[in-house]
């Protein structure tokens, strides 16, 4: 069950003014570029994927491919091949400067600059007290500072929150680190403190190298030049009505958000001439006769793309972004939907075997199971609150759940429940999205059984989910692609040509698959090329060499082919299978088995030159696959010349010039070498008169 920070226990009655601030451009280590990764394809990462797959197959347990880890995603190799990716909606871990990963830990620690979250997606510092910024949020070269006029006392620290007591009489300031930045809350602890005129117009010093601009809808934008660093939704305030009193209340009002029965009201915001933020709370919720203390004021700052958003049917703001609400609020009557966006670029072109969305239910109105529906939806326009606009395009799954943490059920408080939204429709929708190469997919959680909103106002469907636990879990496989780099006996195949080998050759190819390390099973087809030179699916096949298991991306070689005959030509092709998908056939590769030596001759010499004088000899072979000639006055000949062609001669020739070594009988030894490596020998007797 999700618990709020213990610092909230310090808050007695009073007013709180809070702002949640979130980086829009997080540090490089915190920017999830790819959230649903494939296993790496080469180098150290590729070797790790191979090892992970081998370990998974040996142990029968899935093994993480650590090199594929990101802030949002983990990838696991499965026994027997294939991978599972788990992608969160909010950052779960941060890469450290040494390359290691640490889980997000927002508990504050002291260093020379102030108080920092232990492991945070943002570069955030809180004040240790004294003058200077209360909070500094840095993004790249830009920094946003928030200050309290007059400086701050030394804080007390509890987990992710720092409390600065008595910044005004009866008023505390609480700064809390979040996954996306921070919140700041003014806590007025007594009705007497609420009468302070300073609380009718609350000012915060904004600095750094940003300027804050108020939009027409009351939202705020912090800009460094034209770059948006942070965005704040329209401000809202709430009191503590119903805190702990309702039998089915999830929690008391706190700086994190209102209790179920709390009264809420909008807060006027302005940016003054100095660029500072001015909050003007609603007078009704500052009136002890009309409000229950404490009262909280909250224009929430959030990241542009934080991964999830909520929508309300009356377009109202809820500053509690620790809960993803679904259904009709039992107190306010406002209807909520929650949306989650997941990047899927890395899954393009893969086979989605199965997929489901998992999230933890923190609280339900009902004591027993009630349904929630998952739709594939339109994209999220803004975060953390989006307009009542993302269309619920297709119902993909539903799940029943309950987790009432109040005291009105026979077994209250009930524990949190992990809820899985799964089914063939969800898998099919994701498959279509990845086949279309979409960069992301968005799902909406709704209490409605159809896109028209049927059942959405049913009170027992009111629930709160924990957005930090949202996961898109995908079991996927990349189809093996067409084999490449075919070879016959180690010689590369050439399109439109034939490899010639003297003996029955081995066959080989490289078998690509994006799932590095996956085991593939290879297979071959072999045929004798008919005299016509053409062949098709009806051409009889021979028994090919047996295929074997190959690692994705590696070369696999068969044993030597059998059943071939010298002087005949053959063709082979190959493909691979990963137990789920089969690659396309490779192109055909043709080869000829030729173990016959070529013939060779030398033109006769009518009047050879005497010793010491050069004479040109012409070597010939009628075999067109001769690649070179050898010659010399000793056997075997060692001098070599490349074979060529000659006008009027259908075979190969070469002319060589050399001197006769002596008077009398001399023998010129020659040889022809063909492309298969066969060597044919010949000689010519040359008589030189004394």
N, C-alpha and C positions, 0 to 999 in steps of 0.2 A: 504494500500500500504506500502511496506517495505521501510523505510528510513535509510540511513546510519548515523552514529554518527555525531553530529554537529561539533566535533573537526575537521572533514575534511575541514570545512570552513576556518580553520587557515592555510591551506596549500596553499601557493602561487606557483610560478614556482620553479622547482628544481628537485632533485633526491631523491627517497626514497628507502631505503633498508629495507625490512620487512621480518620477520620470524614469522610464525604462529606456536606456540608450543602447543602440546596437550598431556595430561597424557595418558599413556596406561593402567596403573593400578591405577584407581581412588580410593579415599577413600571408605571404606566399605559402607558408607551411600549413595554413588553415584553409586554403581555397581548394575545395574538392573539384579537381578538373574532370575526373572520371569516377563516377560512383558505382558503376556496374562493370567491373573490369573483366576482360578475358585474361587467361593466364598469359604471362609474357612469352614472347616468341623466340627470343634468342639470347645469347650471352649468358651471364650469371643467372639472370632471371629465368631464362629458358631451362637451364640445367636444374634450377630449383623446382620448376614445374615438373620436370621429368622425375626428380627424386620424390616429390610429393605424391605423384601418381603411383610410383612404384611402392612407396610406403603404404599408401591407402589400399592398394591391391593386396599387399602382403598382410596387413593387419586387419583388413575388413572395416576400417574406420576412416572417415574422411580426414584429410590433412590440409591445413591452411597453406596457401601459396603466399608467403609473407611479402614477397616482392610485389604482389598485386594489391596490397593493402592501401587504402586511402582514408581520408578523414571520415568518409561515409560508408565505405564498402570493405567487405572481406570476401575473398574468393577461396573456395575449398575444392581440392581434387577429390574425386569420388573413387571408391574401389571399382576397378574395371573400366574406368574412363569417364570423361565428362566432368563438369564442374558445377558448383552451386555458388551463386553470389547472394550476399545479404547486404542490402543497401538501406541505410537509415535516412530519416528526413532531416535530422539535425546532426552536427558533427559529434562523433563518438570518441575520437582520438586525435592526437596532434603529433606531427613528426618533430622530433627534437633536432637540435643542431648537429648531433652526432649521427643522425640518420635513423635512430631508434624511434619507436612509437610509445606514447603514453596515453592512457585513457584520460579523458577530460576530468579534471578535478578542480572544482571552483572554490575549494576552501582557501581562505586567505592566509598568506604568509608574509612576514616582514622582510624587506631588504633595504638597501641603502636609499632607495627612491621612495619607499612608502609600503603600502600593502598591495600585494599582487595575488591574483588567483594562481594556485599551484600549477595547473595545466589548463590553459584557456585558448579558445580559438581566436581571441582578441588580445591586443596589446593594451592592457588596462592597469592603471595605478590609482589607488585611493590614498588620500592624505593620512599621514600619521599624526596630524594635528598641527595647529599653527596657521599662519597665513599661507597663501598660495592656493592653487586649485584643489577643490575637494576631490575631483576625479579628472583623470587625463586619459583620453582614448586616442590611440595613435593608429593611423592607417597609412602605410607607406611613408610618404614625406609629410603627410597632413596630420594635425592633431586637433582634437576638440577638447576644450576644458570646461568644466562646470565648477563654479565657485559659490561659496556662501559668504555674503558681505560680513566683514569683521573677523574672519578667520574661524577656526574650529578648535574645540578642545581635543585632548587625546581620546581616541575611541576605545571601546571594548569590542572584541572580535569573537564571533561565534560562527563557525563554519564559513559560509560564503558572505556573511553580512558584517558590516562595521557600523556600530552605533555611536554617534557623537551626541552626548547628553547636553540638554539645556542650551541649545543654540539660541533659543529665546526662552523666557520664563515659562516653564512647563512644557517645553517643546524639544523633542529629540530629532536628530537627522539620522536616517538609516540608509546606508549605501549597500546595495547587494549586487554581487557579480552574477551574470547570467551566461548562458551559452552564447548569446549574441551581443553581449555588452554589459550594461548594468542598469539598475533602477535606483532612484533616490526618492526617499519618502520623508516628509516632515510629519512627525507624530506629536500632536498636541494632546497632552495627557489629562487635562482637566477642562471642564466647561469654562472656568475662569480664564484659562489660557486662550480659549477660543474667542474671547472678547477682545483680544489684543488687536488694535487696528492694523498692525503689520500683517495680519493674516487675511485681511480683506483684499490685499494686493501683494502677492508673494513674488519676489524677484530673485532670479538666479543669474549670476554673472556667467555669460558665455564668452569663451575666448579661444585662444589658439589661432590657427590660420583658416578658420571657417567662418562663414556668416550664416545665420539662421533666418530662413524665410517662412512666413506663415502663408499657407495656401487658402484658397477661398473656402474650402470645407473644414477649416480649422486645423488641418494637419500641418506638420512642420518639416522642413527640409534643411539639413546642415550641408552647406556647399563649400568646397575648396575650389575656387574658380568656378568652373562649370561642372565639376565632378561632385556627384552626390556622395557624401560620406555617411550620412545617417538620415533616417526618416522617422518622424513621430506621427502616430495616429491622432485624431481629434481627442482632446482630453476629456476625462470622465471622473466623477467622484462618487463614492458610496459610503454608507454608514455601516454600523454593526448590528442593525436590527436582525434578530433571529440567530445571532451567533451562538451556537450550541443549544439553542432552545428547541429547534425543530427536530422531531424524531428521525427525520430523514435528511438532515443537513449534512453535507459532506465535510464542512469545516467552518470555523469561525471566520469572520471577515479579518483580513490581514493586508499588509502591503502587497501581497501576491494577488489578491482579488477579493471580491465580496462573498459573504455567505449567501446561501440560497435565498433567504428572505430579506436581504439587505436592500435598502432604498438607494437608488442611483440618480445621478443628475449630471448634465453636461457642465463642463468648466470652460469659461471663456479664456482664450489665450491671445497674447499679443507679443510682438517684438518691438521694443522701444527704439528710440533714435540711437541709443548706444549699442544696439544689437543684442541686448539682453532679453531674456524670457520673462514675461509677466503672466502670472496665473491669477484669475479672478474667480474664486470659488462661488458656488451657489449659496446665497444667504440662508436658504431654508435648511441646508445641511450643515450650517454653522450654528443653527439655533438649537440650544439644548431642549427646548420645548417640542421640537419637531424631528430631532435626530437622536440616534443612539450612538454614543461615542465608543471608540474612535471613528473618525471619518477620514477617508483616504482620497487623495486627488492624484490622478495619474494620466498624463499624456505619454503613452508608451512609444518609445523609440525602437525601431526594429530594422533588421537587414532587408534589403530589397528582395533578395531571394533566399529566404530562410528555410524553405522546403515545405512549409505548411501554412495554412491560413484558415480563419473561421469567417463565416458570414451570418448575419442576423437578418430576419425578415423585416425589421424596422430600421435597418442600417445603423443600429446603435453600436457603440464601442464597448468592448470588455477588455480591461487592461490585464486580466489574469491570463497570461499566455502559457501557464504551466498546465493547462487543461484544454483538450480539444472537445468542445461541447457538441452534443448531438441531441436534437429533439426540443421539446418545449420546456423551458425553464420553469420549474414548479413555483418559483416565487414571482418572477417578473412577467411571465407569460410570453417572453421573447422566444422565438424559434431559432435554433442554431443548426448549421451544417458545418462540417469541417472537411478541408481539402488537403490532400497530400500529393506532392509532385516529386517524381523520381526520374533522374536522367537515365536514358537507356541507349545512348549512342553506341556504347561498347558491345551491346547485344545485337547490333545490326547483322543480319546474315546468319544468325545462329538458329538452331532448332530449339524452341522452347518446349521442353518435355512437360514441365509443370511449373506453376507459379502460385503464390498466395501472399496476401497482405496480412501481416501479424501486428497486433497492437495490444497493449495492456489496458484493461478496463479498471479505472480507479474508483468509480462510484456510479451507482445506478439508483434511481428513485424506487424501482421495484425490488422486492425481496426475492423474486423468482425470475426465471429466464424470460426476457422479452427480445424481440428481433431488432437488429440494426442492419441496414442495407448498404452495400458497397456498389457505387456506380462509377463507370468510366465517365469522365466529365470534361468540360472545357477547361482551358488553362486558367491559372490564378493570375488576376490582374495586379493585385498588390498584397503585401503581407505586413503584419500578421492578420489584418482584417481585409477581406475582399468584399466587393459589392455583392448583393444577392443576385449574381449574374452567371457564374459558371454553370452551363447547362449540364443537367444529369442526362447524358446521352444514352447510355446503355447500362441496364442493371446487370452486374457481373457476378455478384454473390451476396449471400446474407448469412448472418450468424446470430444465434441467441446467446445471451449472457446476462449475468447479474453480479453485483459486488456492492451491495448497500453497506456503507460504513457508518450509518447512523445508529440509532438504538431502537428502531421500531420493528425490527424483524425478530423472529424467534431465535435466530442464530447470529444476531448483530453483535459486534461489527463483522461483516463478511470480508474475507480476504480478497485482494485483487484477483482478477481473472485474465489469463492470456487468451485472446480471441483471434482465431484464424479465419480469414475470408478466403475461401478457395473454391475451385470448381473448374469444369471444362470451359465455361464461358470466359472466366478470367484469363485462363491460359490462351484461349483463342484470341481474345482482344489484345493481349500483349504480343502474341505472335504476329498479328496483323500490323501492329505498330512498329515492331522491329523490322518486318519485311518492307515496310514503307520508309525505313531509315529515319523515323522520327527521333528527335533529340531527347524528348521526355514524354512521360505519360502522367496523367493526373487522375486521381481517384477521389470521389466525394463520399463521405459517410453521412447518411441521412436516416431519419426515423421513418421515412416514407417508403411505402411498398411499390410506388410507381413515381414517375417523374412529375406527375401532377400534384404530388404531395399527400396522397392518401395515407391516413394514419399518422401524419407527422405531428398532429396536435394531441395525440394520445399521451397522457401524462406519464404512464408507466414505461414509456420508451425513452424518457429523459436520462442521459448518461454523460459521464465525463471520462475521456480516455487520456492517457499520458502520451503526448506527441513525441517525447524523446524515445519512446519504445517502438515507434512505427517502423516496420521493416518490410521491404519488398523482397521476398525470397524467391529466387529463380533457379530452377534446375535446368541447365542448358547444355547444348552440345553443338559444336561447330562442325558442319558437314566437311568430310575430307574433300579436298579440291582435286582437280585433274592432275594425275601424276605427270612429272616433268623429267627432263634430262635422261631420256631413255638411252641405254647402251647395250651393245652386243659384244660380248667378249671384251669389255672394257673400252670399246671404241664408240664414240658418240654417234647416234643415229642422225641422219641428215634428211630433211624433207625432200622428196623427189629423187633420192638416191638410195643406194643399197650398200650396206656394210658387207665386206667379203672376209670370211674367216676360213682358215685351212682346216679347222677341226670344229665339231659341234660346240657352239659357244654357250656361255652363261648369258642370262638376260637380267637387266637391272633397271631401276628407276628411282627417282626421289618421290616420296609420298607426302605431299604437304597437308597440313591440317592446322587450323588456328589454335586448337587446343594442344599446345605444346606438352609433350610427355605422354600423350594418350597412345595406347597400344592399338595399332591398326593391323588387320589381316589382309594380306595381298592375294590377288588371284590374277591369272593370265589366260589369254587365248592365243593359240598358235595354229597357223594354217600353211599349206603349201600353195605358193602362188601359181595359178593356172598358166598355161602357155599363152593365153590371151593377155596376161598381165593385169587383169581386173578381177576383183573379188568382192563379195558382199555377204549379207547374213546367211545366204544359202550355201556359200562355199563350205565344203566339209572341213571340220576342225580336227586337228591332231591332238594327241594327248600332250598338254603343256607341262613344263616343269612345275612342281608343287610350289604354291605360294608359301609365305611364312609371316610371322609376326614382325612388324616393323614399328619403330618409334616415330611418331608424327614428325615430319620434316627431315627424316633421315633416308639414306639410300638403302635399298634392300636388293640382294642379288640371289638369283636362283642357282640351282645346280645346272650342269650342262644339259642342253636339250638332247633328246633321244629320237631315233626314228628318222633322222635326216640322211640325205644321200648327196655325195659330191656332185657338183654341177647343177644342183637345183636351188631354187630361191624360195624363201619363206617370209612370213610376216607375223609379228606378234603385237599385242597390246596388253595393257594391264590396268587395274583399278584397285581401290582399297575400301575396306569396310571397318567402321568403328563399333560395330554391334548394334548401332541405332540407325546409321545412315551410310549410304554407299556413294563413293565418288563417281563422277563421270569416267567413262573409258578414256584412256590416253589416246593420242594419235597412233596410227599404225607405224611400226618400224620394220623396214624390209632388210633382209640380209641373204647372202648367198654362201653356201658351203662349197668351198673349192680347195681340194687337196692335190690337184694336178699341177706339176711344175710347168711354167711357160716354156715355149721353145724359143731359141735364140740362134741367130746366124750372123756372119760377117761377110760383107761383100768381098768377092774374090779380088786378088791383087794381080794385075797384069805385069807390071814392072815395078816391084818394090824399090824404094830408095835405098841406097847403100847405108851401112851403119853410120850413125851420127847425123843423118839428115832426116827431117821430119816428113811423115807421110800421114795422110788422113784416112781413117778407116770408118766405115759406116756400119753400126750395129743395128739389127732389126729383130722384131718379134711380131708375129701376127696376132698375138693376144692383146686385146685392148685394155686389159686391166694391169698391164705392166707399168710400174711406177719408176723403175730405175734400172740402169745397166751397170755391170761391173766389168773391168777389163784389166789386163796386165800380162807380162811375159812369164809369170810364174803361176802355179796353181795352188790354192784357188786365187782368183784375181782379187785385188784389194782396192784398186782405183774405182771410183764410182761417179756416174754422171746421171743426171735426171733425164728420164725418158720424155720424148716429145713426139710430135707428129710431123709427117712429111707429105707434101702434095702427091696424090696418087697412090699413097700407101695407107691401107686400112688399119694397120697395127700401129706399133710404137717404134720410134727410131731415135738414134743419137749419133752424131759424128764426133769422133775423138781423134786427136793428133798426137802421134808419138813416134819415136825413132826406133828403127830396127836395131836390136842390140849387137848383132854380129853377122859376119858372112856365113853362108851355108844355110842350114835348116834352123828356123826359129818357129816357135809355136805361140800364137796369141790366144790366150785363154779369155773367154767371155762368159757372162752370166746375165740372166734377166730375172728381176725380182717383181712379183705381182703384189697387189694390194693385200692379199691374204698372207703374205710372207713366204709363199712358195718360191723356190729358186730353181731355175732351169739352167743347165750349163751347156757350153759349146766351145769350139776352138777352131783355129785356122792356122794351117801350116804356111809359113812364109819362107820361100827360098830366095836367098840373095847370092847371086853368082860371085865367085871369088874375084 
